[in-house]
Amino acid sequence: MNILVVRNDKLGDFITALPSFYVLKHHNPSNRIIALVAPLNRKLAESCDFIDEVIVDSSEDILGLAFKIKEARIDASITLFSNTRVALAQWIARIPLRIAPATKIAQIFYNRRVKQRRSEVKMAEFEYNLQLTKALFPDINLDFPKPLLQFQGTDEVYTAFCAEYGVSKTIIAFHPGFGGSSDANWTLKEYIELVRLAEVNTRVDVVMTFGPDEENLYEEAKELLNDSRVILYRSRGSVVDFAKLLSHFKLFVSTSTGTYHLASAVGCETFTFFADTLFASAARWKSIGEKQSHFMIPLESAGRAEMFEKVKQELRNHLLKLA
């Protein structure tokens, strides 16, 4: 069976879909799993051995997208997150079985709709995604390995990184950016305070990571840390290259954004910050890995300051375990 799985939004959203791809492939290895993804997730999708083919949604018109889908000869589709354009393209492509959540106007173009009410946050996003696979295979096993993302060549990437930056110890990493996909975060100065706290531990090397579009944030951090041994690292390669590097880090500290999901998916322990609202909470957006610590950032300043002190204490405790 040729099965199309649609998750064509941001990095973190796509990673929450990966368990669904995995269980569909392993339910019957003869299934051909085809992913419809956004351009930024193409290389990551192509690196997964449980995805057989990748269709890139390059924001062409509906007919153009429908033509791409039709060429793949799809038997059934599972749309994990839908909009009218994607739904109509699948209808035009005449996919026999089209599964999606029963939400929004777009649901009229699907012929098997599943009521989920994700706004009630009865489970995490990746669990809602997995639930949809049962609409195709009621007896499917929803278990998946952790870490789910495992790559060849990770040792070479890490060795090259260590040689370039003089790394010889366990790495604790901080990622102050959020790519516009988080509802709450600490300021750069607050991150610097956490970094300084970690830097005191001489048994670790401390790294701050920055995305390719975070040049200004990188320069500001560089100015604030000019007397520090902290390594400032700008990601220069693909998402897969960065994932290989993250798989060797001991701890990744960030807000709830795509890089957090990536770190967790490759097995790195995470300290993650979420907005103190149900929809943006860890209950909804926890990642697919193990060893996760979640912190909710309150909206009011007093509660925010109290939570920041809690984060610092938790970080101290974690660093003591490394001593």
PyMOL commands that set and color helices and strands:
alter all, ss='L'
color gray80, all
select helices_A, chain A and resi 11-27+39-46+62-71+84-92+105-109+118-120+125-133+154-165+188-199+215-224+239-246+258-265+282-285+301-322
alter helices_A, ss='H'
color red, helices_A
select strands_A, chain A and resi 2-6+32-37+53-56+76-79+97-101+112-114+170-175+204-210+231-234+251-255+269-275+292-297
alter strands_A, ss='S'
color yellow, strands_A
deselect
rebuild
show_as cartoon
